[in-house]
Amino acid sequence: MKAIKYFSFGLASLLAFSACSDQFLQDKKNYDQVGAEVYNDYDGANGRLNDLYGWCLPTTANLSWKYPSCGLNDNAGMSTEEYTGFSEFTHPENILSSDNTTTTSVPDYFMGSFNNIQEAVYGRIRNINDFLRGVEGSSLAEAQKNLLIGQAYFFRAWCYYNLVKWYGGVPLVKEVLEPTEGNNTPRSSTKETIDFILEDLQNAADLLEEATADGGWKDGANYGRITTGTALALKGRVLLLWASPIFNRSNDKSRWTAAYNAMKEDLSTIKACGYGLYSSGNDINGSDFASVFTQVGKSNNREAIFFTLYNTNVVLTGIDDIAKNNPWERYIRPDNTGGDGLSPSRMMLNLFPMADGKIPAEANNYTKLATSDIALDTDYPFMNRDPRFYRTFAFPGFRWAYNGDASIHNAHNPSDGPKYTLWSYVWYLNADDQGNVESGNSYGADNLGQESKNKTFSNSVLVRKKSDDLDVNGSPLYVYNPSGWKAGAGPFYSAAPLIELRYAEVLLNLAEAACMSGEVNEALGYMNQIRQRAGVPDRTTADFVGDQQAACMSAILYERQIELAYEGKRFDDMRRWLLFDGGEGQASLKSTWAVTGYGGNTCEWLGVKPLNGERREKLQYRVADKYGVGTSSWDGDPLLNKGGTRPAGVNLNSVALSDDLAALKTWYQDNLAVKQLKGDGHDSQHNDLYIKFQPFYYLLGFDSGVQNQNKELEQTIGWGDYNNGGSGTFDPLAE
C-alpha cells in the first residue's frame, strides 16, 4: 500500500463532531495542527481522543465504506428479507465487477476517499496510531495514559473489524507511516488480521478495567465512552465472525470452542461494567422492547454497550452549540408527520413469530423448528403475533403518537400528534390500477404523500422499530420543529442514541458459540433470557426437528432475525452463514473454499430456505371496491367521502389489545381490500425477477479506484485484477 497516495496529517475542529456527553459536545477547544506537547496535558490529549470518537463512532446513515448499516433500506437492508427492491448485491441482471468498464462496480468499503485523512479508513487508522504514539511518549501519569490508550485501541480494532468482515485479511498498519513512496504494506492473512483486532480489544479491556469494570465510568461526563465491557462485547462479535462458515468452511470445532470459552468468561466482566437487558418491571405488549432505544442514559437501562449519542440542537447558534441529530425518526415516521416512511417486505411480516413464540407454518423458512399451532392470516398479519411484531411495524389504524403538530407545516396534515393514528390505506384514480401489482399510482389518506416529490403514496405498512413513541416514552428525545421541515431536515431533531451493540446481541453471540460447541441447553438459556423480556414462551428442545445442534443453531439465527430486525445486523448474519445459497459455487472459486462441514451446505444443515431464488413483495391496503375510486387531491378519499368511518386507533398499551386488533380486522374486512404490490423488480417484459447473490460476493474485492491507488494491493480471489489482469490471487481463507 502506498502511503503517499492518501496519508496526510491534520486535525479537524471538534465543532462538527458527535458527542459522548453534553459536556463533551460543548468542548470547543481546537486541536488542529497540534504538536507533541499537547499530549503532556491530559485535557489536550483527551481533546485529540474526542476527535477520534467523532470520526470513528457509528452514525445513522446509509451503508457506506465508512459506517455499518443501521437498519435502513440501504445496500445491506435491501439484501435481506427486511426490505424489497434489489440491492447492488442481489440484482440478478447486474453482476458486480471490480473494473471500471461497468456501471455495476463493486461497492468500496475499503477506502472511500483518497485525499481526506479523516474520510479515509486508513486515514483514521493513521490518526489513531499517531495518537497512540503521542500519548505513549508523553509525560502523563501511567493511569492517565491507560485511559486514553485503551479507548484508542478499541477504535483501531473497530476500524479493522469493519474491513475484515468484508474482505478478510487487509494491510495491518500498526504505527504511523511516513508519506514516502516506499511505504507499502501488503495484505495480512485473515487470521493475522483477526488476531490483531482481538489483541487490540483485549488491551483496551485491560487498560480500562480499573476505571470501568465496577459499574462503568464514575463521572457522568464520560457517559457513552468505551468501557472494558464495550471492548469485550466487540471481541465476542469478532470471535464469532472467525468461527462462522464464511471463514470456517470445515466447521473447525476449535474455533467455536475458543469463542465460547472466551465469551463465557468475559460475560461476568461485561455485566460488572453495568450492562444487562433493559427491563422496566412494567412491560405492556412489548413496551420494554420498544424502550431499549429511548431509555439510554437512565439508571434502569443497561442494554446499550456501544452507541453514539446525539443532541436536539436545530442549528449552529454559536460557539457553545453543536447541531448533531439522529435522523432515524425522520426516516421512519410517515410523511404527514414529517418523515419519509420506510416499508417492510411482506416476507418479513410473515416471518415474525406468532404469540406463542413459534414461527408461522405459513412462513416455512426454518424447517427444523416446530411451527406454531396458531394460524397466520397473511392478509391481516397483525393478529396473534409476538409482542415485538407490534413494536417493529405499523399498520393503518395503529396509534403512533408523537409530540408535535404537523398541520403547522401543512394545514391538511393531522394536527394532534399526541393522538396521532396512522391511516395509511390508499385509493386509486381508476379501476385498472387497483388490481395491477406494478401500479403504485395510489394516494394516501390524511394527506400522505401529497407533499412528497412523487405526490403518490403506496406504503400501507411501515417500519416503526426504534421509534421514539410518545405512548412508550412520555419525555421524547427530540424537539419537533415544523419550521425546519424540508427535504433532509426536520421536523424531528432527535437526541435518540444509535445503538450499534447491545446486551441482547452479547447473549445471542454467546448462545451461538455455546450451541456450536455442543452446549445446546446452555445456548437455550441465553436465548430464553431475551425471549422472556419479549414476553414469549421459552424455547425448549421440544421445538426442534431432527438434529438438535443444527435445529438449535437455526433457532438462534431466527431469534437474531427477529430481535435485531432493522438494526443493520441481518446482512452480516447472512454472509457469515452463507445463507443466500448455503455455500453452493464456492468450490468453483477455489477448491479449498468448498463447504466441507455443516453437511456440505449450511442452508440444508440448518433447515433454512436460501434467499437466492426468492422474491419479496409488499402488502398494501386500498379502499374496498364498494367505495369506488378517488381523486388526487388531499381530500380525495372515497372511503370518507362516501360515508365510511374510521374506528379509534389501536393503542399498543391497551390491556385488551387482542380484542382491539380483532375489531380492527373486522373494520379492514368491511372497508379495505388487500393488494399485493410489486416489491422486487420485473424485467422489461414485466416478468418476475428473483434474488441472485453471486458466490464471489461473500468476500469482496477492491474496485478499480482502490487498485489504481494501491498498485501493490493484492486482489481477492474471484474478482478481476485491474493492475495485473486476470483474477485476484489473495485467499482470505488461507492461514
N, C-alpha and C positions, 0 to 999 in steps of 0.2 A: 504494500500500500504506500503510495507516495504522499507523505505528509504535506508536502509543499502545495498540493492541489487545494487543500481546504482548511488547513490549520492556520489560524491567526490568533493573536492574543488580544483580549479586551473584555471588559465587563460592562453590561448594560445597567442602567439605572434601576433601582428597586421599584420605581413608580409603577411599572406595568405588571409587577409580579403578583402571584397569588399568595394567600395568607396561610399561616399556621395558627394565627390568632388575630384578634382585632389589633392587639398591640403590635404584633409582627407586621400586619398590613400597614400600620401608620408609621413604621420606622422608615424615614425618608433619607437616611444618610446615603450619600452617593459613593459607590465603591468602584467607579470607573478608573481604569489605568492605575490600580493600586501597586505599590511596591512591596517588597518583602517585609518592611517594617510593620505593615498593617496586621500581620499575624502575631506580633508581640503584644497586641492589645486584644483582649477577649471580645470586646464589642466589635472591633474591626473584623476579626476573624469570623465572628458569628454573622456579621453582615454579608460577608462573602459566602458563607454557608447558606444564608437566606436566598442569595442569588441562585445557588444550585437548586434549592427547593423550587423556586419559581419556574425554572426551566424543566425540571425533571418530574414534577408531580403530574399525575394523570389529569385529564380535563374532559369535559363533556363536549365532544366534537366527533365528526365522522371519522371512521378508522383511517389512519394515515400512517406514513412511515414514523411519525413522531409519537403517537399515542395509541394505546389499545382501544378496542371498541368499548363503548359504554352502554350498548344496547339499542342504538339507533338502527334505522334501516340503511345501514352502510354496507360496504363490501362483505363484512363479516355477518351481520344480521341477515342480509338477503341471501346468504349462502346456507342458511339453516331453515328449520321448519317455522321460524318465528314470523317471517315476512314473506310477501310474494314479490315477484319480479326477479329476473335473472341478474345475478351479480357478475362481475368480471370472471369469477371463478366457476360459475355454474352454467353459463350460456352455452348451449350445445352447438351453436353455429360459429362462435367467435373464439377460436382457440388462442390462448395467450402465447406470446413469443418474447424472446429476450433480445431480439434485434430491433432495428429502427425502421424496418420496412413495413410495419403493420400498425394499424390503429389500435390493436389489442395487445399492447405491450404489458408485460408483467408489472404489477404494482411495485413500486420501490419502497420497501420498508427497511432498507439498509442505510441509505444515505440521505436522500431528500433534498438537501441544499448543499452546494459546493462552496459557497462564498461567505456564509454566515456561520461563525463558530457556534453561536447559540442555537441555530436552527438545524445543525447537522448532528447526527448521532455521535460521531467520533469527536466532533467539536465539544459536545457536552462532556464526553468522557475525558477529553483533554483538560477541560476546566476542572473536573473533579480531581484528576491526577495533579494538576497544578496546585489545587487547594491542599491536597494531602502533603505534597512536598513543602508547601509553605508552613503548614501547621507543625509538621514533624520537625522542621528546622527552626521553629520559633522558640522564644524564651518563656512560653506559657507553662503553667504548672501541669504536671502529668495528668491530673484529674480533668483539667480543662481540655487538654489535648484529646483525652479519651472520648469525651462527649462529642467533640467536633468531628474527630476522625471516624468514630463509629457511625455517625449519620452519613458521612460521605461514602464510606464503604457500602452502605446499603444502596445508595443511589447508583454507584458504579455497577453493582450487581443487578439492579433494576434495569439499567440501560442494556446490559449484556443479555439479560433474560429476554428482553423484547427483540433481540436479534436471534438468539439461539432457537427460539420456538418456531421461527420462520425458516431459518437457513441451516440449522445445525451449527457446526463449527465455524467460527469467524476469527478474524485477526484479534489477538489479545494485546491491547496496548496498555501496559501496566505502569508506565511512567510518562512524563512529558517528553514528547518527541520534538526535537528542534526542526524548524521548517527548512530542511535541506533535501536536495533531490535524492540523496542516497538512502533516506529513511523509508524502507519498505518492510512491512510486517506481513508475513504470509498467514493464511488461514490455519488456525489450530484445529485439531480434531474436535468432534463434538464432546467427547469425554473430557478432554482438556478444558474446553470452554465451560462445561457443566461444573467440573471440579473447581475451576477458578471462581465461578459465581458462588458456589457453596462455601468456599473459603472466605470470600468477602462477607457473606451473610453471617457466618459463624463468628468472624472477627467483630462484625457490627454488634451481634448479640452479646458477645463477651464484654466489649468495651462499654456498652450501655447498661449492663446488668446492674451495677451499683446504683445508678440513678433511676432506673425504670422498672426493675423486676419486683418491686414491692408496691404494687398498685398503680404503677405508671409514674409519669412526671409529677412531682410535687407542686411545682409552680404552674398555676393555671395559664400563665402566658405562654407556656410551652405546649399547651394542648394542641394536638394534631401533628406533633413531631414524631419521628421514628422512635420506636422503643425496641427493647430486646424481643418482645413478643411479635412486633412487626417483622423483624428480620427472620425470626424462626418460622413464622407463618409463610413467608415467601419461600424460605428454604424448603418447606414441605411441598409447596407447589412445584418447585424445581426438581426435587427428588421424584415426584410423581411423573413429571414430564419425561425424565430419563428412564423410568421403569416402564413407560407406556409403549404400546406396539409401534408407534411412529419411529422410535429408536430401539425398540426391543422386539424384533421380529420373531425371535426364537422363544419368547416368554422365559427369559433367564430369571429363575426364581430368586437368585441372589440380589438382583436389583430391587425387586419388590420387598424382600425381607429387610434389606438395608433401609429402604424408605420407611417401612413400617416401624422398625426399631427406633429410628431417629425421631420420627414424628410422634410416636407414643411417648418417648422420653421428653420431648420438647413441650408436649401438651400441658404439663403441670406448670412449666415456666410461663407459657402463654397466658394461662389462667392467673398466675401470680402477678402478671402485669396488669390485671384488672379486666381481662376480656372474657366474654361469655355470651350466651344467647340473650337477646332482649326479651324481657317479659314485664308486663305492667301489673300482672296479678288480676287483671280485669279484661281478659280478651273477649271480644264480641265479634263473632263471624269473621275471624282473621284480622282483627284490628291490630293485634300485636305485630303480625307480619307486615302490615302496612306501615306501622310506626317505626320500624327499623330505620327507615330512610329520612325521617324527620325529627328524630329524638336524639341525634348525635350531640354529645356535649352534656346531656342531662345525666344525673347520677345513676339512674337505673338502666341506661342504655350502654351496655359494654360491648356491643357487637362489632362496631366499626374498628378495624385494625389498621388499615392503610387507606387513607382518604384525603381528599382535597377540600379545604374549607373555602367558602365564598362569602361575599357580603351583599348588602342590599343597596349600595350606593348607585344612584342613577347615572350620574356623570361626574367627571373630574371637576371639583369645585375649588381646588386649591391644593396647597402642599400637604394638607392634613387628611386628604381623602383620596381613596383609590376606588374606582368602579371595577369590581370583579364579580360578575354574577354567574350563577349556574343557569344556563338556558334550557335545562331539561323541561321545566314546566311549560315553557313556550312551545317546545316541540310537540308535547303530547296533548295539551289541552285543546278542546275543539275551537274551531275558527271563530265562532261567535262569542268567545271569551277572551280571545287574543292569542290563540295558539295555532299550530299547524295541523294537528291531529294525525297520529300515526295509526295505521290499520293493520291488525294481525292477519295471518292466514287462517283459513278455515281449518286446515290441518292442525294448527296449534290449538285452536279452540277445542277440537275433538280429542286431542291427546291428553288434556288435563284430567286428573283422576276424578272419579265420582265421589260422592260424600263419604263412602266407606274407605277412601284412600287407594282404591284399586283402579287400574286402567280400564276404560270402557272397552267392551268387547267389540264395539263398532270401529275403534281405532286400530286395534290389532297390529300395532307396531312392535310390540315386545312379546313374542310368543312363549317365552319361558316364565312369564308372570301370569298368575291366575287373574282372570278378568272379573270385573265387578258383576254382581247379580242385579245391579241397578241399570236399567236400560238408558242409553244416551239418546235423547231426542236431538238429532243433528240439526233440525230446523230451529229448535229452541234450546240451544246448548247451555243456557244459564240455569237449567233445572237440576237440582240434586248434585251439586259439584263440591269438590274440595274447597274449603273456605278461601284458599289462595287464588282460586279462579276469579272470585268477585273483586279481589284487590289487584288483579292483573289486567282485567278487561272491563270496558264499559259498554253497555247496550242502550238502545233507546228506552227511555223510561227509568233509567237509573239516576239517582241523585249524584251530583259531582260538585259539591259546594265549594265556593271559593270566596275570599274576602275582597269584593270589588263590584264594580258596576260597569259592564261593557257597553251599556247604552250611552255613556258619556262620549264614546268614540263614534258610535253609530246608533241612532235612535231606534233602529229596527232590531237591534240585539236585545236579548233578555236583560233586564235591569237588575234583578235581585240575585246577586252572586251567592249569598248565604243560603238561598233556597233553590239554587240552580239545578234543574233536571235536564239531562241530555235527551233531546228529542231529535235523533239523527236518522229517522226514516226519510225516505226520498220519494219523489214523484217524477214522472217523465212528461214530456210535452206531446208525445204521440205513442200510440199503442205498439207500434213496431219496435221501438226501443225498449219497451218494458220487458220483452222476452229475449232480447238479444244479449248474449253473455259478454259480447265485446263492447257493448254500449255503456259508457259511463256518463252519458248526457242527461244526468239527473240533477235535481235541485233539492236542497235540504231544508228541513223545517227550521223555523226560528232564525232565518237569515243565514243559515250555514252555507258557506261557500260564496255568498253574494259579494263579499269583499275580497275574495281570493283572486289570484291572477286569472284563473280559468273560468271563474264565475259558477261553474258546476260543482257538485258535491256528490261523492259516491260512497264514502266510508261510513257505513252504518255502525260498525263495531270499531271501537278504538282501544288502544293500549292505555292503561291508567297506572301501570306499575311505577312505583317510586314517586307518585304524585303526592303533593302536599295537600291532602284532602281536608277541608275545614271540618268535616264530620269526624275526623280522626285526630287532627291536631288543631285545637282551638286557638293556638297562637302561631299563625303561619310564619314561615321563614322567608316570606317575600314581601316586598312593597308593590302594591298594584297601582300602576301609573299610566292610565289610558292616554295621557298626552304624549307619551313616547311610543305610541303604537304605530309601528310601521314595519316594513319587511326587515326581519332580522333583529328587531329590537322591541322591547316592551310587549305588553304592559307588566309582565311578571319579572321583577328584579329580585331574583331569589338567592338566598344565602344557604339553601339546602346543600349539604355536602355531597360530593361524589364519592361513593364507597367503592374502591377497587377490590378490596379483600376484606371479607367479614368472617366472623367466627363460625357461621354456618358452613362456609366453604372449608374452613380448617377441619371441621368434623367430617365433612364429606370426603375430603382428601385422605384423612386418616382411615375412614371406612373403606375406601378403595384399596389402600395399601394393605389393610388388615385382611380384606377379602382375598386379594391375590396372593397373600402369604398363607392362606389356608385357615384364617381365623374368622370363619363366617359368622358365628354367633356374636363375636366382639364387633364385627362390622355392623351387624344389625343394631347393636346397642348405640353406636354413634349415630347412625341414620335415624333411629327412632327418637332421639332427643329432638331432632328437627321436626319430625312428624308430630310429636306431642305438642310442640309450640304451634304448629299449624292447625291443630285440632282434628287430626285424623288418626285412626287406629294404628297401632304399631305394626310393622312388618314382622312376619314370622316365616320360618322355613316352610310352613304350610302353603304360603303364597307361591312357592317355587315349583316349576315344572321341569323335570329332567335333572341334569347335573346341578348340584347345589351351588358350587362355586360360580359357575357361569351364570346361573339364574340370579345369584346374589349380586354379581357384578352388573348384570343387566338392571337390577332394581336400583342400584346406586346411580348408574347413568341416568335412569329415568327420574330419580329424585333430584339429581342435579338439574335436569332439563326443566323441571317444574319450579323448584325453589329458586334457582338462579336465572329464570327466564327474564329476558330483556335487560340483563346486566352485562352483556357482552362476553359471556363465558361459553356459550354453546358451540361456536365455531372452533374454538380451541379444543374442546372435548371431542368434536367430530374428527378433527385432524389427528388428535392423539390416538384415537381408537380406530382410525381408518374407516369411519362409518359411512362414507359415500359408496364404497364398494367392497368393504371387508378386506381390501388388500389385493384385489384382482389387478393384474397387469404390472405388479411391482417387479416380478422376475424379468419382464421384458426390458426394464430399465437397467437392471443388473441382476445376475442370477442370485447373488448373495442377498438381494433385497426381498426375496420371496418370504412370505409369512409361513414359517415352519412351526411356530407354536400356535396356540389358540385354535387347534384343529385345522389349520391352514387357511382360515378365513374368519376374521374377527366377528363379522356380522352373523355368520352362521353359528359360530360358537356362542355368541351372546343371545341369539334368537332375536336380533334386531333387524328390521327391514332396512336395507340400504336406501339412502336418499336418491342415488342415481336412478333415473328412470321414473321418478315421481313428478307430479305437478302439485302446485299449491294454488288454490283458488281463494276467492273472497266471499264472505257471506254478506248479503245486502237485504235490507227490509224496505220494501216500497209500499205505497198505499194500495189497498185492495182494489180489485177491478171495479167494485161497485161504486167507487168514488170517481172513476174515470181518470183523465189526465189533468195536469195543471198548467200553470204559466211560469214564465221565467222570472217573474217579479218576486220580491221578498214576501209578498202576501199571496203567492200563487198556490198555496197548499190546498189541494182539493179535499182532503180529509176534513179540515176545519171549515172550509167554505161550503161544504155540502152536509153539514150537520153533525159531523163526527166530533167526539170529545176525547179528552185525554184523562187518564187516572192520575192520582197523586204519584209523585216519583217514589221509587223503591229506595228506602233508606237502609243501607247495609248494616246499620247498627240496630235494626229492629229485632226484637226478641221473637217476632213471628215472621222471620224472613222467608221461610219455606212457603207459608201461606201467601205472602205478598208476591212472591215470584210466580206462584200458581195463578194468582189473579192477573198478573201482567201477561202471562202466557195466553190466558183466555182473551185478554184485550187484543193481543197480537193476532190471534186466530180470527177475530171478528173484524179487524181493521187493517191489517197489513198482509202482504204476500211475501213469500220467501223467494229470493232470487240468488242464484249462484253467479257471481260476477267473475270474469276472467282475471286471474292473478298473474301467473307466469305467461310468457309471450306466445304468440302464434307466428307461423311463418307467413310468407307473402300470399299463400293460398288459404289463409285462415285455419290452417291445421294446427293442432296442439303441438307444442314443443315440450321436451322433457329435460329435466336436470341432468347435466353431464359434467361431473368434476373429473378432470383428467388425472391419471395415475401420477404424473410428474408434478402435480400441484401441491402434493403434501409437503414437499421440501422445495422451497422456492429457489430460483436462480436470480441472477442480477441482470437488470435491464442494460441496454446498450450505453446509457448515460453513465451508469456506475462503472461499467467495464472500461469505457473510454477514459475516465478519470483515474482509473486504477489498473494500469496495464499489467501489473504482476498478480492481480487478484484472480485466483483460480475459480472457474465457473463450476456450478453444481451439475452433477450427472443428470442427464435428461433435458438440459437446457442448452441452447446454442451458444457457442463461444464466439463472441463478437471480435475478440482480438486475434484469436488463433484459428478460427474456422472450425467446423465440425462441432462435436458435442462436448459438453463440460466433462472434466475429469475428477473433480473433487467429490469424494464419497463421504457424505455426512454420517453414514452408518459404520464406517471403518474406525476401529480403535487403534 
